[in-house]
Amino acid sequence: MMQSLYDRLKDRFNLGEFTGRRADLAFVTVSREQLRPLLLHLRDLEGFTHLVLLTAVDWIEDDTFQLTYLLNDRARARDIGVRLMLPRDDTQMDSIHDLWPTAATYQRELREMFGIDFPDSPRVNEDFILEGWVDIPPYRREFDTLRFARETYPERPGRETHDPATYMKQQLYPDGEDNG
Amino acid sequence: MSVRDVLSPFAAWKHLFRDPVSIKDPFNREASERYRGFHQNDIEKCIGCGTCEAICQNGAIDMLPVSGVDGVQTRPGDSGLRPRIDYGRCCWCALCVDVCMTGSLSMSNAYKWVEADPDKFRYIPGVDKKHWDDYEHGYRRPEGHRLNAPERIEMPELEPGERIDSFAEIVGGYSVEQARLEADRCVTCGICVATCPTHMPIPEYISAVRDGDYEAGLKLLYDSNPFSQICGKICTRRCETTCAASHEGDPIAIRWLKRHITEQVPFERYRAIIGEPAAATGHSVAIVGAGPAGMTTAFDLARLGHKVHVYEAQSHAGGMTRYGIPEYRLPFDTIQREIDLIVSMGVEMHYNTRIGADISMAQLQQDHDAVVLSIGLWLGRSTRVPGSDHRNVYKAVDLLRRIRDGEQLQAPKSMVVIGGGNVAMDIARSMARLQQQQHGQIAITLTALEDKSHFLADPVEIKESIEEQVTILDSRGPQECMVDDQDNLLGLRTWRVHSIFDENGRFAPSYDDGDEMVHEGEWVVEAIGQMSDVAILGDELTEKLDWNRGRIQVDEDGRTSESWLWSAGDMVRGPDVVHAVADGHRTARSIHAHLSALDKQENA
């Protein structure tokens, strides 16, 4: 079912690779120019009327953010994920809030958590859940969660820890060598 | 207004006596089965590797000593530390549970805890007892869900058919990609370091493999082990037995990663990476025996600027690694590179020089500030069963030495090996190769007192021996080397072993003489242990020295009862290369301290 849909749309929207997960779930990759025409086509002509979610993955090794637009076709009970690769150093993306108003909320979240901007999306620059956030967007993989936690939340007095190898040396062979 | 509007308030009254759909007591409701609540830790299973602490993104976990609590003790394979969790920081993500190397850490579904003192919300699960310790429900790492690859990257090796007719090295070595994948499995907890006799910085050099920084890795290796190329091939790798990854998967291939580092750095770079020796101190040390213990001592002392002379009875250095370990496990050039490196530190070698014959201990004492005796275990022990003095009954160590010395041995058509240790496997597999080359077929029977589950040999050796068509018979006790009227050796007669030790744990094998077998063999080879050739010391020194059950008595630094004489390696510690290396370091440190003290006395 999903394969035939892909075959029909492949050339028209210049689709990238097809990943079939299940009979009723597949993913395709699309370029930034073709995203909007593809989404419109899927919504208005193929029955994918519902935007389930819009999310991102940080492929820091490839210098890329992956956006995933997951659409649902209620009538035929099937989902399609539209993937779009965005260079990490140019993180502006076209808003689709005019296609699905709920997209504005996802885009606001992505702006906050990944630093991916969607100009013209309603309230996109307002705090979403991270009120008063001052660091880099926390879902970017270069964000050091542990460092942030240490710097932001002071230790209660009374903390101490031991490195296993060092502690074992102290206990078992303090002079540098055991005699075993 | 409709009638319905008038009646509807009364319609609600019909619900008056129904059970409410809301929960009666929301404060005592059990959470869902897989709820992530307060932690549980099976502290007997936990080894205190601290991987939970390392992965925690909130800095909520500390590792604290709990030695003495519920049998927890700092020992090889267990740091004696246990995680303490600060619930002021924990975000209940369960990464600590997912990464736990032993599967000891989990989360109960307890989520409610009222306390006035905030410091109470910091406790050591399993040690500080809580009522949820025994909760059945809560978050456990799901089956098959692993953050670490449990399986070792397989080492490329020659197949039995490819290797059986030559002494070509069996193990091929990892590629860079394979080594990185294997290094990636390591959580760098460092639990293994205490187990390594010479305490090599294992997590650090594995990190160097991961980072591809092989020169830094090589420096780490040679600062702790001048036999790193050799140990990278044939180390008994006790470290791997205590590896955190071994609890729920294969241990990290620590030995192969060490080997990989030594293979990635060009040999001509070694010397520059290891660095120059210190300026000459004017002290001179004699070392007797150029095996791993002696040469490690030589390496350390030479790097410290002392003049070292090594006296070796054989024509090459390396000791048992050169004359005892077959070439298919350890090629000559590996040993030679190791020795050349040590010699390049300014060590002076005196080959073919036998103590007692070519030079006396008294002479060495007179010419040097300190003397080290590290002559190993070169005399094979005999079973002393009837017939064991026949000319075709050999000691495994003697045969191995002759093979490695290049002698063209005429292999017998059939042969019996007595012994279940690595030396027994070494001679069986070496002779199998010679038989294959000379006769085109293999007929070797190996008999051991132990049952298969108690063999002393490395399981890999046993597996590969069987692959090479060695017939291994366990629980067989030698009774007689059978000889016919013409004085030809026929083979070995054995009885089934009942038990090896008596009730006091003493070696006293008992047999079932009703279960007798005769194993055909033109040769019988004894591989049941070795001893040291201490006769070279001469009567006078032998008399002076303190002895302990046939071994020279040494203190923990390897010093004998004679203040000028140290002893190191197999002859005092038993046979093992990496133990000998550790012993060499210890001895060198002790001698260096002694020489430094001499300097101070002179200056005072």
Interface residues (C-beta under 8 A of the other chain):
Chain A: T145 L146 A149 R150 Y153 E155 R156 G158 R159 E160 T161 H162 D163 P164 A165 T166 Y167 M168 K169 Q171 L172 Y173 G176 E177 D178 N179 G180
Chain B: G48 C49 G50 E53 C56 Q57 N58 G59 I61 D62 M63 L64 P65 S67 T74 R75 P76 S79 G80 L81 D86 G88 R89 P118 D119 R122 C189 G190 I191 V193 A194 P197 T198 H199 P203 E556 A582 H585 R586 R589
